[in-house]
Amino acid sequence: MTDLLHRCGLRTAIVAVLTAFFISLLAGVGGMATTTAGDEEIALSLATLLRSARAVISNKQTHINDPEIGDKGLSPDVVVGIAKENYRKATGTDIDSIDPNSKHGRLIAAELQAITNVMADAQATINEKGVGLKGFLPAVFARLVTQEFAAVAGDQALLKLTAPKSYVRNRVNRPDKWEHDVIESMFKSPGYERGRHYFETTTIDERSAFRLILPEYYKESCLACHGEPAGETDITGGRKEGGRLGELGGAISVIIFD
């Protein structure tokens, strides 16, 4: 009986050791998955913040372009505050709860700083009395933020607004080959799930990088400049693209370097 108990105890110990070993392997796999999921979460977070801030400028266009008003009350702090609230509504997360010492926190801080810098530089333009259209459009604001983000974030990450080639007005926003291929072969595919982002891990200039691209579709507010009839001059002096409500009109592209 003692030998049997001994053998059973030994067998139990061996099983316990093996179980712990396999659990550790699974934890390692989970850790790798978490890293990838972490990059995906960070990229979506950066894109959502860009959308949240751009929405402030979009919703305030009439106010910004009112020639009768001087100070529009859209200081950097005000715009950042509204953007944070828009972000909370979109994600259910308070952006200030993100660990500032994490990669996520550092990149979010860089984007908030970029928004702050752009709005600080724009004060003279948007507050100029006696001038109607200021040219400080949502797309212009977002492009300036992505450029400033590149300067603030350094070589850690990149944000970019892009679109199908036929809809790109500013060459800075032209899609690269990877973005173009995803837009044309996936986002434009009739069977592709509307609004679903695409991502992959790749190498850029010999650096490991996580890439994510998020499709965007024309809303009613977009069509004043980008709608029909194609070729007609819009309020900015540009040519309308002939876009239709709900059509794929652009994308936000994010790169996060290891």
Contacts in CASP RR format, 6 or more apart in sequence:
PFRMAT RR
TARGET T0000
AUTHOR 0000-0000-0000
METHOD contacts of the structure
MODEL  1
MTDLLHRCGLRTAIVAVLTAFFISLLAGVGGMATTTAGDEEIALSLATLL
RSARAVISNKQTHINDPEIGDKGLSPDVVVGIAKENYRKATGTDIDSIDP
NSKHGRLIAAELQAITNVMADAQATINEKGVGLKGFLPAVFARLVTQEFA
AVAGDQALLKLTAPKSYVRNRVNRPDKWEHDVIESMFKSPGYERGRHYFE
TTTIDERSAFRLILPEYYKESCLACHGEPAGETDITGGRKEGGRLGELGG
AISVIIFD
36 201 0 8 1.000
36 210 0 8 1.000
38 104 0 8 1.000
39 199 0 8 1.000
39 201 0 8 1.000
39 210 0 8 1.000
39 212 0 8 1.000
39 256 0 8 1.000
40 199 0 8 1.000
40 210 0 8 1.000
40 212 0 8 1.000
41 104 0 8 1.000
42 103 0 8 1.000
42 104 0 8 1.000
42 107 0 8 1.000
42 256 0 8 1.000
43 199 0 8 1.000
43 210 0 8 1.000
43 212 0 8 1.000
43 254 0 8 1.000
43 256 0 8 1.000
44 197 0 8 1.000
44 212 0 8 1.000
44 214 0 8 1.000
45 91 0 8 1.000
45 98 0 8 1.000
45 104 0 8 1.000
45 108 0 8 1.000
46 107 0 8 1.000
46 108 0 8 1.000
46 111 0 8 1.000
46 157 0 8 1.000
46 159 0 8 1.000
46 254 0 8 1.000
47 159 0 8 1.000
47 197 0 8 1.000
47 212 0 8 1.000
47 214 0 8 1.000
47 252 0 8 1.000
47 254 0 8 1.000
48 87 0 8 1.000
48 90 0 8 1.000
48 91 0 8 1.000
49 83 0 8 1.000
49 87 0 8 1.000
49 95 0 8 1.000
49 108 0 8 1.000
49 111 0 8 1.000
49 112 0 8 1.000
50 111 0 8 1.000
50 142 0 8 1.000
50 145 0 8 1.000
50 146 0 8 1.000
50 159 0 8 1.000
50 252 0 8 1.000
51 86 0 8 1.000
51 90 0 8 1.000
51 252 0 8 1.000
52 83 0 8 1.000
52 84 0 8 1.000
52 86 0 8 1.000
52 87 0 8 1.000
52 90 0 8 1.000
53 79 0 8 1.000
53 80 0 8 1.000
53 83 0 8 1.000
53 86 0 8 1.000
53 115 0 8 1.000
53 141 0 8 1.000
53 142 0 8 1.000
53 145 0 8 1.000
54 138 0 8 1.000
54 139 0 8 1.000
54 141 0 8 1.000
54 142 0 8 1.000
54 145 0 8 1.000
55 83 0 8 1.000
55 86 0 8 1.000
55 138 0 8 1.000
56 74 0 8 1.000
56 79 0 8 1.000
56 82 0 8 1.000
56 83 0 8 1.000
56 86 0 8 1.000
57 64 0 8 1.000
57 79 0 8 1.000
57 136 0 8 1.000
57 137 0 8 1.000
57 138 0 8 1.000
57 141 0 8 1.000
58 138 0 8 1.000
58 221 0 8 1.000
60 72 0 8 1.000
60 74 0 8 1.000
61 137 0 8 1.000
61 138 0 8 1.000
63 69 0 8 1.000
63 72 0 8 1.000
63 74 0 8 1.000
64 72 0 8 1.000
64 74 0 8 1.000
64 126 0 8 1.000
64 134 0 8 1.000
64 136 0 8 1.000
65 132 0 8 1.000
65 133 0 8 1.000
65 134 0 8 1.000
66 72 0 8 1.000
66 132 0 8 1.000
67 129 0 8 1.000
67 130 0 8 1.000
67 131 0 8 1.000
67 132 0 8 1.000
68 129 0 8 1.000
68 130 0 8 1.000
69 129 0 8 1.000
70 127 0 8 1.000
70 128 0 8 1.000
70 129 0 8 1.000
71 127 0 8 1.000
72 126 0 8 1.000
72 127 0 8 1.000
74 119 0 8 1.000
74 126 0 8 1.000
75 119 0 8 1.000
75 123 0 8 1.000
76 115 0 8 1.000
76 116 0 8 1.000
76 117 0 8 1.000
76 119 0 8 1.000
76 120 0 8 1.000
77 116 0 8 1.000
79 115 0 8 1.000
79 119 0 8 1.000
80 112 0 8 1.000
80 115 0 8 1.000
80 116 0 8 1.000
80 119 0 8 1.000
83 115 0 8 1.000
84 94 0 8 1.000
84 95 0 8 1.000
84 96 0 8 1.000
87 93 0 8 1.000
87 95 0 8 1.000
88 94 0 8 1.000
88 95 0 8 1.000
95 108 0 8 1.000
95 112 0 8 1.000
98 104 0 8 1.000
98 105 0 8 1.000
98 108 0 8 1.000
99 105 0 8 1.000
100 106 0 8 1.000
100 109 0 8 1.000
103 156 0 8 1.000
103 256 0 8 1.000
106 156 0 8 1.000
107 153 0 8 1.000
107 156 0 8 1.000
107 157 0 8 1.000
107 256 0 8 1.000
110 149 0 8 1.000
110 152 0 8 1.000
110 153 0 8 1.000
110 154 0 8 1.000
110 156 0 8 1.000
110 157 0 8 1.000
111 145 0 8 1.000
111 149 0 8 1.000
111 152 0 8 1.000
111 153 0 8 1.000
111 159 0 8 1.000
113 148 0 8 1.000
113 152 0 8 1.000
114 145 0 8 1.000
114 146 0 8 1.000
114 148 0 8 1.000
114 149 0 8 1.000
114 151 0 8 1.000
114 152 0 8 1.000
114 153 0 8 1.000
115 145 0 8 1.000
115 148 0 8 1.000
117 148 0 8 1.000
117 152 0 8 1.000
118 141 0 8 1.000
118 144 0 8 1.000
118 145 0 8 1.000
118 148 0 8 1.000
121 144 0 8 1.000
122 136 0 8 1.000
122 141 0 8 1.000
122 144 0 8 1.000
125 134 0 8 1.000
125 135 0 8 1.000
125 136 0 8 1.000
126 134 0 8 1.000
126 136 0 8 1.000
128 134 0 8 1.000
133 235 0 8 1.000
133 236 0 8 1.000
135 236 0 8 1.000
137 225 0 8 1.000
137 236 0 8 1.000
139 161 0 8 1.000
142 161 0 8 1.000
143 161 0 8 1.000
143 170 0 8 1.000
143 172 0 8 1.000
143 173 0 8 1.000
145 159 0 8 1.000
146 158 0 8 1.000
146 159 0 8 1.000
146 160 0 8 1.000
146 161 0 8 1.000
147 172 0 8 1.000
149 157 0 8 1.000
149 158 0 8 1.000
149 159 0 8 1.000
150 158 0 8 1.000
150 159 0 8 1.000
155 257 0 8 1.000
156 256 0 8 1.000
156 257 0 8 1.000
157 254 0 8 1.000
157 255 0 8 1.000
157 256 0 8 1.000
157 257 0 8 1.000
158 254 0 8 1.000
158 255 0 8 1.000
159 252 0 8 1.000
159 253 0 8 1.000
159 254 0 8 1.000
160 173 0 8 1.000
160 179 0 8 1.000
160 252 0 8 1.000
160 253 0 8 1.000
160 254 0 8 1.000
160 255 0 8 1.000
161 173 0 8 1.000
161 250 0 8 1.000
161 251 0 8 1.000
161 252 0 8 1.000
161 253 0 8 1.000
162 168 0 8 1.000
162 173 0 8 1.000
162 174 0 8 1.000
162 175 0 8 1.000
162 179 0 8 1.000
162 183 0 8 1.000
162 213 0 8 1.000
162 250 0 8 1.000
162 251 0 8 1.000
162 252 0 8 1.000
162 253 0 8 1.000
163 173 0 8 1.000
163 175 0 8 1.000
163 183 0 8 1.000
163 249 0 8 1.000
163 250 0 8 1.000
163 251 0 8 1.000
164 175 0 8 1.000
164 183 0 8 1.000
164 184 0 8 1.000
164 188 0 8 1.000
164 248 0 8 1.000
164 249 0 8 1.000
164 250 0 8 1.000
165 174 0 8 1.000
165 175 0 8 1.000
165 180 0 8 1.000
166 241 0 8 1.000
167 226 0 8 1.000
167 241 0 8 1.000
167 243 0 8 1.000
167 249 0 8 1.000
167 250 0 8 1.000
168 174 0 8 1.000
168 175 0 8 1.000
169 238 0 8 1.000
175 183 0 8 1.000
175 251 0 8 1.000
175 253 0 8 1.000
178 202 0 8 1.000
178 211 0 8 1.000
179 213 0 8 1.000
179 251 0 8 1.000
179 253 0 8 1.000
182 198 0 8 1.000
182 213 0 8 1.000
182 251 0 8 1.000
183 213 0 8 1.000
183 215 0 8 1.000
183 248 0 8 1.000
183 250 0 8 1.000
183 251 0 8 1.000
186 192 0 8 1.000
186 198 0 8 1.000
187 198 0 8 1.000
187 215 0 8 1.000
187 248 0 8 1.000
187 251 0 8 1.000
188 248 0 8 1.000
194 215 0 8 1.000
194 217 0 8 1.000
195 214 0 8 1.000
195 215 0 8 1.000
195 217 0 8 1.000
196 215 0 8 1.000
197 212 0 8 1.000
197 213 0 8 1.000
197 214 0 8 1.000
197 215 0 8 1.000
198 212 0 8 1.000
198 213 0 8 1.000
199 210 0 8 1.000
199 211 0 8 1.000
199 212 0 8 1.000
199 213 0 8 1.000
200 210 0 8 1.000
200 211 0 8 1.000
201 208 0 8 1.000
201 209 0 8 1.000
201 210 0 8 1.000
201 211 0 8 1.000
202 208 0 8 1.000
202 209 0 8 1.000
202 211 0 8 1.000
203 209 0 8 1.000
204 211 0 8 1.000
204 255 0 8 1.000
204 257 0 8 1.000
207 257 0 8 1.000
207 258 0 8 1.000
208 257 0 8 1.000
208 258 0 8 1.000
209 255 0 8 1.000
209 256 0 8 1.000
209 257 0 8 1.000
209 258 0 8 1.000
210 255 0 8 1.000
210 256 0 8 1.000
210 257 0 8 1.000
210 258 0 8 1.000
211 253 0 8 1.000
211 254 0 8 1.000
211 255 0 8 1.000
212 253 0 8 1.000
212 254 0 8 1.000
212 256 0 8 1.000
213 251 0 8 1.000
213 252 0 8 1.000
213 253 0 8 1.000
213 254 0 8 1.000
214 251 0 8 1.000
214 252 0 8 1.000
214 253 0 8 1.000
214 254 0 8 1.000
215 248 0 8 1.000
215 250 0 8 1.000
215 251 0 8 1.000
216 248 0 8 1.000
216 249 0 8 1.000
216 250 0 8 1.000
216 251 0 8 1.000
216 252 0 8 1.000
217 246 0 8 1.000
217 247 0 8 1.000
217 248 0 8 1.000
217 249 0 8 1.000
217 250 0 8 1.000
218 226 0 8 1.000
218 227 0 8 1.000
218 243 0 8 1.000
218 244 0 8 1.000
218 245 0 8 1.000
218 246 0 8 1.000
218 247 0 8 1.000
218 248 0 8 1.000
218 249 0 8 1.000
219 245 0 8 1.000
219 246 0 8 1.000
220 245 0 8 1.000
222 249 0 8 1.000
223 243 0 8 1.000
223 244 0 8 1.000
223 245 0 8 1.000
224 234 0 8 1.000
224 235 0 8 1.000
225 234 0 8 1.000
225 235 0 8 1.000
225 236 0 8 1.000
225 238 0 8 1.000
225 240 0 8 1.000
226 234 0 8 1.000
226 240 0 8 1.000
226 241 0 8 1.000
226 242 0 8 1.000
226 243 0 8 1.000
226 249 0 8 1.000
227 240 0 8 1.000
227 241 0 8 1.000
227 242 0 8 1.000
227 243 0 8 1.000
227 244 0 8 1.000
228 240 0 8 1.000
228 242 0 8 1.000
228 243 0 8 1.000
228 244 0 8 1.000
229 240 0 8 1.000
229 242 0 8 1.000
230 239 0 8 1.000
230 240 0 8 1.000
230 241 0 8 1.000
230 242 0 8 1.000
230 243 0 8 1.000
231 239 0 8 1.000
231 240 0 8 1.000
231 241 0 8 1.000
231 242 0 8 1.000
232 239 0 8 1.000
232 240 0 8 1.000
233 239 0 8 1.000
233 240 0 8 1.000
234 240 0 8 1.000
243 249 0 8 1.000
END
